[in-house]
Amino acid sequence: MNKNTFRAVVIEKNTTGAFSQSIKQKKIVDLPINDLLIKVSYSSLNYKDALSFSGNRGVSKNYPHTPGIDAVGIVKKSSVSQFNVGDKVIVSGYDLGMNTAGGFGEYIRVPKEWVCHLPTGLQSLESMIIGTAGLTAGLCIEMIIKKNDISGKKVVVSGATGGVGTIAIKLLNMMGADVTAITRSIDSKEYLMMIGANEVISVSELLNSTKKPLSRSTWSFAIDVVGGSILSALIVSMKYGGIIACCGNVSNPNFDANVYPFILRANQLVGIDSAETSIDKKSKIWNLFGSDWKLNDLELLHKTVLIDELFPEIEKMLEGEQIGRIVLKHGKSK
Ligand SMILES: NC(=O)c1ccc[n+]([C@@H]2O[C@H](COP(=O)([O-])OP(=O)(O)OC[C@H]3O[C@@H](n4cnc5c(N)ncnc54)[C@H](OP(=O)(O)O)[C@@H]3O)[C@@H](O)[C@H]2O)c1
């Protein structure tokens, strides 16, 4: 390797339409022409990356492609006044890792509008343990607390052992909420209680105890990453004035609903998107994670891997078996 080339995960599509994944040397000169060249120190694994890795056209249309919707690193070249060489920066979402070469390569080149400074209160590694998953959890919680006091309130989180779920549970616990974790893997109860859940219930318990068209009023707020029957069950189980933040579809993008929770309990179903959220709002959330929302023991939520160790972790995520957050460290050693 010389200094004009770098290692990256590359997904290729062959003439029969099949996808292959490998680690290759890429040239910096081949990155898209943009304001900032960034040497990536860490990226992280998000569900979208797993989809891009497997050739999902809903995420990435142009191949060969390097996934990685998150990156933290150091500015190596800048053509804009807002960022200087040597600045530590975070890039998450927009087109990074979708159709623009992403953080699973050691270098990215991106427009300044996608970039914010790494807050002084946050280490590079911490920012990627949080990553897009945590940013999304943060956006859900920010939406809820804008007009509500969350302390002491019952808040339910689905897909609890996943990326969004674990960061949401930790943050809600820090804010004094009474957190219920919903998980398929009740074996993870101890882990979920350790990171801040007050109660853990299995998906089957939730589904078996839910009545339609209205069930017992149980939770004030909900964060759902799963969709399908779990989202349907949460919608009919909210307290009066309850809010559900809908941000994922790991199980099913479709769900059943009726109007009663909305017209009799004044519930709200609110969609959350992190990718296209304004950079000002993203910066605000990153700064909160570096200050008022500073989470202790973040390292307990993650595993760091090198690029050669990444593929099995992606397969695990695609099988719905991943727990917590996977951080990719570029370079030769952890
Ligand atoms: N809106 C946004 O901006 C945004 C941003 C980030 C992520 N997302 C979406 O949020 C979702 C979760 O992302 P993530 O990064 O947290 O993924 P993840 O780390 O893979 O976690 C998803 C969790 O959902 C549960 N799960 C997995 N497959 C399931 C299935 N078939 N049925 C029911 N539960 C299942 C598992 O938890 P348990 O085993 O504990 O049940 C799993 O750990 C994805 O759909 C992702 O695209 C959206």
The ligand as a Tripos MOL2 file, in Angstrom:
@<TRIPOS>MOLECULE
LIG
   48    52     1     0     0
SMALL
NO_CHARGES

@<TRIPOS>ATOM
      1 N1        -35.1740    6.0220   10.8230 N.am      1 LIG1
      2 C1        -33.8640    6.1190   10.8920 C.2       1 LIG1
      3 O1        -33.2720    7.1560   10.6980 O.2       1 LIG1
      4 C2        -33.0770    4.9030   11.2730 C.ar      1 LIG1
      5 C3        -31.7580    4.9910   11.7260 C.ar      1 LIG1
      6 C4        -31.0950    3.8360   12.1780 C.ar      1 LIG1
      7 C5        -31.7430    2.6280   12.0890 C.ar      1 LIG1
      8 N2        -32.9990    2.5880   11.5710 N.ar      1 LIG1
      9 C6        -33.7220    1.3240   11.4530 C.3       1 LIG1
     10 O2        -33.9540    0.8140   12.7480 O.3       1 LIG1
     11 C7        -33.9500   -0.5930   12.6840 C.3       1 LIG1
     12 C8        -32.9770   -1.1270   13.7290 C.3       1 LIG1
     13 O3        -31.6730   -0.6920   13.4220 O.3       1 LIG1
     14 P1        -30.4880   -1.1700   14.3570 P.3       1 LIG1
     15 O4        -29.2600   -0.5100   13.8350 O.co2     1 LIG1
     16 O5        -30.8630   -1.0150   15.7690 O.co2     1 LIG1
     17 O6        -30.4620   -2.7230   13.9560 O.3       1 LIG1
     18 P2        -29.9090   -3.9580   14.7880 P.3       1 LIG1
     19 O7        -28.7260   -3.5410   15.5820 O.co2     1 LIG1
     20 O8        -29.8130   -5.0860   13.8470 O.co2     1 LIG1
     21 O9        -31.0740   -4.2420   15.8580 O.3       1 LIG1
     22 C9        -32.3500   -4.6240   15.5000 C.3       1 LIG1
     23 C10       -32.9440   -5.4290   16.6480 C.3       1 LIG1
     24 O10       -34.2920   -5.7420   16.3050 O.3       1 LIG1
     25 C11       -34.6090   -7.0710   16.7310 C.3       1 LIG1
     26 N3        -34.9210   -7.8590   15.5290 N.ar      1 LIG1
     27 C12       -34.0980   -8.2170   14.5280 C.ar      1 LIG1
     28 N4        -34.7500   -8.9160   13.5830 N.ar      1 LIG1
     29 C13       -36.0340   -8.9910   14.0000 C.ar      1 LIG1
     30 C14       -37.2060   -9.5920   13.4790 C.ar      1 LIG1
     31 N5        -37.1850  -10.2350   12.3210 N.pl3     1 LIG1
     32 N6        -38.3500   -9.4750   14.1800 N.ar      1 LIG1
     33 C15       -38.3890   -8.8190   15.3520 C.ar      1 LIG1
     34 N7        -37.2980   -8.2290   15.9070 N.ar      1 LIG1
     35 C16       -36.1470   -8.3240   15.2380 C.ar      1 LIG1
     36 C17       -33.3880   -7.6070   17.4510 C.3       1 LIG1
     37 O11       -33.5270   -7.2680   18.8240 O.3       1 LIG1
     38 P3        -34.1170   -8.3380   19.8820 P.3       1 LIG1
     39 O12       -33.4540   -9.6380   19.5720 O.co2     1 LIG1
     40 O13       -33.7250   -7.7450   21.1880 O.co2     1 LIG1
     41 O14       -35.5860   -8.3810   19.6980 O.co2     1 LIG1
     42 C18       -32.2570   -6.7880   16.8700 C.3       1 LIG1
     43 O15       -31.1720   -6.6910   17.7460 O.3       1 LIG1
     44 C19       -33.6350   -0.9710   11.2400 C.3       1 LIG1
     45 O16       -34.8420   -1.1810   10.5490 O.3       1 LIG1
     46 C20       -32.9460    0.2600   10.7200 C.3       1 LIG1
     47 O17       -33.0380    0.3890    9.3270 O.3       1 LIG1
     48 C21       -33.6660    3.6850   11.1760 C.ar      1 LIG1
@<TRIPOS>BOND
     1     1     2 1
     2     2     3 2
     3     2     4 1
     4     4     5 ar
     5     4    48 ar
     6     5     6 ar
     7     6     7 ar
     8     7     8 ar
     9     8     9 1
    10     8    48 ar
    11     9    10 1
    12     9    46 1
    13    10    11 1
    14    11    12 1
    15    11    44 1
    16    12    13 1
    17    13    14 1
    18    14    15 2
    19    14    16 1
    20    14    17 1
    21    17    18 1
    22    18    19 2
    23    18    20 1
    24    18    21 1
    25    21    22 1
    26    22    23 1
    27    23    24 1
    28    23    42 1
    29    24    25 1
    30    25    26 1
    31    25    36 1
    32    26    27 ar
    33    26    35 ar
    34    27    28 ar
    35    28    29 ar
    36    29    30 ar
    37    29    35 ar
    38    30    31 1
    39    30    32 ar
    40    32    33 ar
    41    33    34 ar
    42    34    35 ar
    43    36    37 1
    44    36    42 1
    45    37    38 1
    46    38    39 2
    47    38    40 1
    48    38    41 1
    49    42    43 1
    50    44    45 1
    51    44    46 1
    52    46    47 1
@<TRIPOS>SUBSTRUCTURE
     1 LIG1         1 GROUP 0 **** ****
